[in-house]
């Protein structure tokens, strides 16, 4: 996947492009100052950059999370963090930054699928319990 970075591009466009390839991952951007508040998707990339830099980056499943975050910081001065879906919540991948994006995405899929199965079993039990 080629991820295009442009100063006028809304953050949400970058996030959608990333998530279209890795549906169980999301990428968030932070302001460049030390306080690091999360930037909403309707902000432009320029608001997250220390210095306006544009271009594109090739992102592949074999790339480690740490490599992606470091490349975004080096190439585009962007502070980014990858999150992985875990059921209905999003977890920072800081403890597993040495996993590849493909591994992270697959783990998110497995966890989310197992949570859906548990919910389905629970729902089935609740429905059948009333029939007794």
Rosetta blueprint (number, residue, H / E / L):
1 X L
2 X E
3 X E
4 X E
5 X E
6 X L
7 X L
8 X L
9 X L
10 X E
11 X H
12 X H
13 X H
14 X H
15 X H
16 X H
17 X H
18 X H
19 X H
20 X H
21 X H
22 X L
23 X L
24 X L
25 X E
26 X E
27 X E
28 X E
29 X E
30 X E
31 X L
32 X L
33 X L
34 X L
35 X L
36 X L
37 X L
38 X E
39 X L
40 X L
41 X L
42 X L
43 X L
44 X E
45 X H
46 X H
47 X H
48 X L
49 X E
50 X L
51 X L
52 X L
53 X L
54 X L
55 X E
56 X E
57 X E
58 X E
59 X L
60 X L
61 X L
62 X L
63 X L
64 X E
65 X H
66 X H
67 X H
68 X H
69 X H
70 X H
71 X H
72 X H
73 X H
74 X H
75 X H
76 X H
77 X L
78 X E
79 X E
80 X E
81 X E
82 X E
83 X E
84 X E
85 X E
86 X E
87 X L
88 X L
89 X E
90 X E
91 X E
92 X E
93 X L
94 X H
95 X H
96 X H
97 X L
98 X L
99 X L
100 X E
101 X H
102 X H
103 X H
104 X H
105 X H
106 X H
107 X H
108 X H
109 X H
110 X H
111 X H
112 X H
113 X H
114 X H
115 X H
116 X H
117 X H
118 X H
119 X H
120 X H
121 X H
122 X H
123 X H
124 X H
125 X H
126 X H
127 X H
128 X H
129 X H
130 X L
131 X L
132 X L
